[in-house]
Amino acid sequence: MRYIGINGFWNLVEPDSNRKKRLLAKLGRIIQRRNQIAHEGDRLAGRKSKKALRTIDEFVVKEWIQWIEELVHDIDGKADLACHQKTPYGTEEKTITSLDDLKPTKTNG
């Protein structure tokens, strides 16, 4: 996010440090679980486990999906607000009205 002029991104998303820690911890757990599914075939490691599948709860997955959708919506709104105050890297001064307005800039060389 610094590349597009947004510093302290997670502070924009959640200014309260305790809530931010909880948010990032939950996001980290969801990402870790996603990586287990994507990169380990969702199987337990180790010989004793006989590569058994990990259990997964449909209710928990649906809660994660809803939580991530709400987080993305919140991030999108706050990033748009932050972009109104910044100019994209490598461009002349202008106001950005949305993340959709950001386009790669050509460089000389």
N, C-alpha and C positions, 0 to 999 in steps of 0.2 A: 504494500500500500504506500510505502514511502516513495516508490517510483512515480506514483501519480500525485504526490504531494500531500499525502495523509500521514502525519506522524502521530504516534501514540494511538494507533488504531483501536486496540482493545480498551483503552481508556475512554474512547468515544462510544464504543458499544456498551460498556458497563463501567461508569465512573467509580462505583463503590468497590473498594479493593477486595473485601470479603466475598461479595457476590461475583466479582470477576474471577476470583480464584476458583469458586465452585463451578462457574460456567466453563472455564477452561479445563478443569478436571473432568467434567462430564463430557465435554467435547473430545478430550483425550481418550476417555474410555470407549466412546463410540467409534473413534478412529481406530483404536487398537483392535476392537472387535471386528470392524470392517476389514482390517488387514489380515486378521486370522482367517476370515472367510475367504478373502481374495487370494492370499498368498500361501496359506497352509491347507486349503481345502476344508477348512473348519474342523480339522482333526486335531486331537490331542497329540502332543509330542512325547517321545520316550517309548522304550520297548515295553514297559509294563502296561502302558495304556492300549497297546495293540492298535494304535492309530484310530481309536474310536472317535466317532463324531462328537463334537461338543453339543450340549443341549442349547436350545434357543427357544425363547418364549414369544409367541405371537403378540401378546399384549404389550410386552416390553418393546418389541420392534416397532409396533404402531405408535407407541409413546415417543420413541426416538425420532421417528419420521415427523410427527407433529412438532416436536421440539425443534428439530433442525429447520423445518419450514418456517417456524416463527422466528428463529434466530436469523435466517437468511433474509426474511422480510425486514426485520429490525436493522440488520447490517446495511441492507440496500438503502433504507431511508436515511440512516445516519451517514452513510458514505455520500449520498447525494447532497446532504446538507454540508458536509465537509468540502465537497467539490465546488460548491458555490463560493468558497473562500479561497480556493487555490487555483493555480494554473498548472496545466500538465507540463511535465518535463520536456524541455526542448522546443517549446512553442513561445510565441509572443503573448503578451498579456491579453487574456480574454476570460470571460466568465463561462464556467461549465455548468450546464443546467442538469445534467444527468451523467451517470457512468457511460451511457450509450454514446455520449458526445466525445469520449476519449478515443482518438485514433492514433495509430503508430505514426511517429514523425520520421521523415527521411533525414538521414545524416549525410554529411559530405564525406566521401571517402570510399 
